[in-house]
Amino acid sequence: MKLNIQSLLPDDSISHFVHSFWMVENETGNDVLGTILPNGMVDMTIMKVNSETWEMSIRGLDTVPSQVTIDKDVKIFSVGFKLWAVEYLFGDSIKDVLNGGKTIPNDFWNFEKIDIETLDNFQNKVTQKINAFSTKPIDDRKKKLFELIYSSHGTISVKELSEKVFWSSRQINRYFNQQFGISLKEYCKILRFGSSFKDLSEGKLFPELNFTDQNHFIKEIKKYSGVTPKELSKNTDERFMDIAAIKKLPSKND
């Protein structure tokens, strides 16, 4: 029996901050090993051990694949935040949790038992909380910067970004390193890798998203996943949970 993996897209009202929601439930009767891939997102996760006990954590950016163990009978809910959500929703730098995570208080955002019964309930609670931040002012320059990064799937150059938002590349990189623990250029590479998950989940093994050629594509996939594009697309036993979750996302037209 495989893990039960579900995923949902965000409501339009929060899509500027949220990439997706997912849930994994281990009903196999055994602990299951899995791999989390760099995807350019910051995850807030609730691990539900039983009806009365859960643990909340926030995971920073990943630059390498991470091996994880999904304990038997555990249910995990997660929301993948786009990078600029961190500053406006959490207010803290996440550079100290690069390739790692940290626990946050269980009363954060006042989650209740009913909110982590189903993925729909979890999505509704997070949506409600994020919309409560709607009156908080957003820096127009940062807003434009991230809109360009995400609309290009990380394929836009640092030089072009700097010119379009009237912000020097040195200042942008200082902001990225201080806030997220990574340079803008490296972040764009990771985001481009994460943006290839949809095609890979559908078995498409040819380079898109401004990869120079097939060799460049293979090299970048192996750099961030440790395996070839073909192996990643097969995703035997749903080892790569990001690929499994992306594959199960509903169409935006549904």
C-alpha positions as CSV (number, residue, x, y, z in Angstrom):
1,M,0.0,0.0,0.0
2,K,1.3,3.4,-0.9
3,L,1.1,6.7,1.0
4,N,-2.1,8.6,0.7
5,I,-1.1,11.9,-1.0
6,Q,-3.5,14.7,-1.8
7,S,-2.8,18.2,-3.1
8,L,-4.8,21.4,-3.8
9,L,-4.2,24.7,-5.5
10,P,-4.8,27.9,-3.5
11,D,-7.8,30.2,-3.8
12,D,-7.2,33.2,-6.1
13,S,-7.3,35.5,-3.1
14,I,-4.0,34.0,-1.7
15,S,-2.3,32.7,-4.8
16,H,0.2,35.6,-4.7
17,F,1.5,34.0,-1.4
18,V,0.8,30.3,-1.8
19,H,1.9,27.8,-4.3
20,S,-0.1,24.7,-3.2
21,F,-1.4,22.6,-0.3
22,W,-0.7,19.0,0.2
23,M,-1.4,16.2,2.7
24,V,0.4,12.8,3.2
25,E,-1.1,10.1,5.3
26,N,0.8,6.9,6.2
27,E,-1.6,4.0,6.5
28,T,0.8,1.4,5.3
29,G,1.5,0.0,8.8
30,N,5.2,0.7,8.4
31,D,7.5,3.7,8.5
32,V,8.2,4.9,4.9
33,L,11.3,6.6,3.6
34,G,10.8,9.5,1.2
35,T,12.7,12.4,-0.4
36,I,11.9,16.1,-0.4
37,L,13.3,18.0,-3.3
38,P,14.3,21.7,-3.6
39,N,11.3,23.5,-5.0
40,G,11.8,27.1,-4.2
41,M,9.0,27.1,-1.5
42,V,8.9,27.6,2.2
43,D,6.7,25.0,3.9
44,M,4.6,25.3,7.0
45,T,3.8,21.9,8.2
46,I,1.5,20.3,10.8
47,M,2.3,16.7,11.7
48,K,-0.7,15.0,13.3
49,V,0.2,12.0,15.5
50,N,-3.3,11.5,16.8
51,S,-6.6,13.4,17.3
52,E,-5.1,15.2,20.3
53,T,-1.5,15.7,19.4
54,W,0.2,17.6,16.6
55,E,3.4,19.5,16.0
56,M,3.9,22.6,13.8
57,S,7.1,23.5,12.0
58,I,8.4,25.8,9.3
59,R,11.0,24.6,6.8
60,G,13.3,27.0,5.0
61,L,14.6,26.7,1.4
62,D,16.2,23.5,0.4
63,T,19.2,23.5,-1.9
64,V,19.8,19.7,-1.8
65,P,17.4,16.7,-1.7
66,S,16.5,15.7,1.9
67,Q,15.7,12.2,3.1
68,V,12.7,12.0,5.5
69,T,10.9,9.2,7.4
70,I,7.1,9.2,7.4
71,D,6.2,7.4,10.6
72,K,3.4,4.9,10.4
73,D,-0.1,6.3,11.3
74,V,1.1,9.9,10.9
75,K,-0.8,12.5,8.9
76,I,1.0,15.6,7.6
77,F,-0.5,18.8,6.3
78,S,1.6,21.3,4.5
79,V,1.3,24.7,2.8
80,G,4.0,25.7,0.3
81,F,4.6,29.5,0.5
82,K,6.1,31.6,-2.2
83,L,9.2,33.2,-0.9
84,W,8.0,36.8,-0.3
85,A,5.2,35.5,1.9
86,V,7.7,34.9,4.7
87,E,8.3,38.5,5.4
88,Y,4.7,39.5,5.4
89,L,3.1,36.5,7.2
90,F,5.9,35.5,9.6
91,G,8.0,38.6,9.9
92,D,11.3,36.7,10.5
93,S,14.3,35.8,8.4
94,I,14.5,32.1,7.5
95,K,18.2,31.9,6.7
96,D,18.8,30.0,9.9
97,V,16.7,27.1,8.6
98,L,18.3,26.7,5.1
99,N,18.1,22.9,4.4
100,G,16.3,22.4,7.7
101,G,13.4,23.4,9.8
102,K,12.3,24.6,13.2
103,T,9.2,24.0,15.4
104,I,6.7,26.8,15.9
105,P,4.1,27.1,18.7
106,N,1.1,24.9,18.2
107,D,-1.2,27.9,18.9
108,F,0.2,29.7,15.8
109,W,-2.8,30.9,13.8
110,N,-5.0,29.1,16.4
111,F,-5.4,25.8,14.6
112,E,-8.0,23.5,16.1
113,K,-8.6,19.8,15.7
114,I,-11.2,20.3,13.0
115,D,-8.8,22.3,10.9
116,I,-6.5,19.2,10.5
117,E,-9.2,16.6,9.9
118,T,-9.1,17.0,6.1
119,L,-7.0,18.9,3.5
120,D,-10.0,21.0,2.6
121,N,-10.4,22.1,6.2
122,F,-6.6,22.9,6.4
123,Q,-6.8,24.9,3.2
124,N,-9.8,26.9,4.5
125,K,-8.1,27.7,7.8
126,V,-4.9,28.9,6.1
127,T,-6.8,30.9,3.5
128,Q,-8.8,32.6,6.3
129,K,-5.6,33.5,8.2
130,I,-3.7,34.9,5.2
131,N,-6.7,37.0,4.1
132,A,-6.6,38.6,7.6
133,F,-3.2,40.0,6.6
134,S,-4.6,41.7,3.5
135,T,-4.4,45.2,5.0
136,K,-0.7,44.9,5.7
137,P,1.2,47.2,3.3
138,I,3.4,45.4,0.7
139,D,6.6,47.0,-0.7
140,D,5.8,47.7,-4.4
141,R,9.4,47.0,-5.4
142,K,9.5,43.6,-3.7
143,K,6.1,42.8,-5.1
144,K,7.2,43.5,-8.7
145,L,10.5,41.6,-8.1
146,F,8.7,38.4,-7.0
147,E,6.0,38.7,-9.6
148,L,8.7,38.7,-12.3
149,I,10.6,35.8,-10.7
150,Y,7.5,33.6,-10.5
151,S,6.0,34.5,-13.8
152,S,9.3,33.6,-15.5
153,H,9.6,30.4,-13.4
154,G,13.1,31.6,-12.4
155,T,14.4,31.9,-16.0
156,I,14.9,35.7,-15.9
157,S,18.5,37.0,-15.2
158,V,19.5,38.9,-12.2
159,K,20.6,41.8,-14.4
160,E,17.2,42.0,-16.1
161,L,15.4,41.8,-12.8
162,S,17.5,44.6,-11.4
163,E,16.8,46.8,-14.4
164,K,13.0,46.2,-14.3
165,V,12.5,46.9,-10.6
166,F,15.1,49.7,-10.3
167,W,17.0,47.9,-7.5
168,S,20.7,47.2,-7.8
169,S,21.7,43.5,-8.0
170,R,24.0,44.0,-5.0
171,Q,21.1,45.2,-2.9
172,I,18.8,42.4,-4.1
173,N,21.4,39.8,-3.3
174,R,22.0,41.3,0.1
175,Y,18.2,41.1,0.8
176,F,18.1,37.5,-0.4
177,N,21.1,36.4,1.7
178,Q,19.9,38.2,4.8
179,Q,16.3,37.1,4.6
180,F,16.5,33.7,3.0
181,G,20.2,32.5,3.2
182,I,20.7,32.2,-0.5
183,S,21.6,34.4,-3.5
184,L,19.0,35.4,-6.0
185,K,20.8,33.6,-8.9
186,E,20.8,30.3,-6.9
187,Y,17.2,30.8,-5.9
188,C,16.2,31.2,-9.6
189,K,17.9,28.0,-10.5
190,I,16.1,26.1,-7.8
191,L,12.8,27.7,-8.8
192,R,13.3,26.6,-12.4
193,F,14.1,23.1,-11.2
194,G,10.9,23.1,-9.1
195,S,8.9,24.4,-12.1
196,S,10.0,21.4,-14.1
197,F,8.2,19.0,-11.7
198,K,4.9,19.2,-13.6
199,D,6.4,18.1,-16.9
200,L,8.5,15.5,-15.2
201,S,5.5,14.1,-13.5
202,E,3.9,13.7,-16.9
203,G,6.9,11.9,-18.3
204,K,8.2,14.8,-20.4
205,L,12.0,14.6,-20.4
206,F,12.9,17.3,-22.9
207,P,14.3,20.6,-21.6
208,E,12.1,23.7,-21.4
209,L,12.3,26.8,-19.2
210,N,15.5,28.2,-20.9
211,F,17.8,25.2,-20.3
212,T,20.6,25.5,-22.8
213,D,20.3,21.9,-24.1
214,Q,19.5,18.4,-23.0
215,N,22.9,18.0,-21.2
216,H,22.3,21.2,-19.3
217,F,18.8,19.9,-18.3
218,I,20.1,16.6,-17.1
219,K,23.0,18.2,-15.2
220,E,20.6,20.6,-13.3
221,I,18.1,17.8,-12.5
222,K,20.8,15.6,-11.1
223,K,22.3,18.5,-9.2
224,Y,19.1,19.2,-7.2
225,S,17.6,15.7,-7.1
226,G,20.6,13.3,-7.2
227,V,19.0,11.3,-10.0
228,T,18.4,11.5,-13.8
229,P,15.2,13.1,-15.2
230,K,14.0,9.6,-16.3
231,E,14.3,8.2,-12.8
232,L,12.7,11.3,-11.3
233,S,9.7,11.0,-13.7
234,K,9.2,7.3,-12.9
235,N,9.2,8.2,-9.2
236,T,9.1,4.5,-8.1
237,D,7.0,3.9,-5.0
238,E,6.4,7.7,-4.9
239,R,9.8,8.2,-3.3
240,F,9.9,11.9,-4.4
241,M,6.9,13.3,-2.6
242,D,7.0,16.7,-4.4
243,I,6.6,14.9,-7.8
244,A,3.7,12.8,-6.4
245,A,2.0,15.9,-5.0
246,I,2.4,17.9,-8.2
247,K,1.0,15.0,-10.3
248,K,-2.1,14.9,-8.1
249,L,-2.8,18.7,-8.3
250,P,-6.1,19.5,-9.9
251,S,-6.1,21.4,-13.2
252,K,-6.5,25.2,-12.7
253,N,-9.4,24.9,-15.1
254,D,-11.3,22.5,-12.9
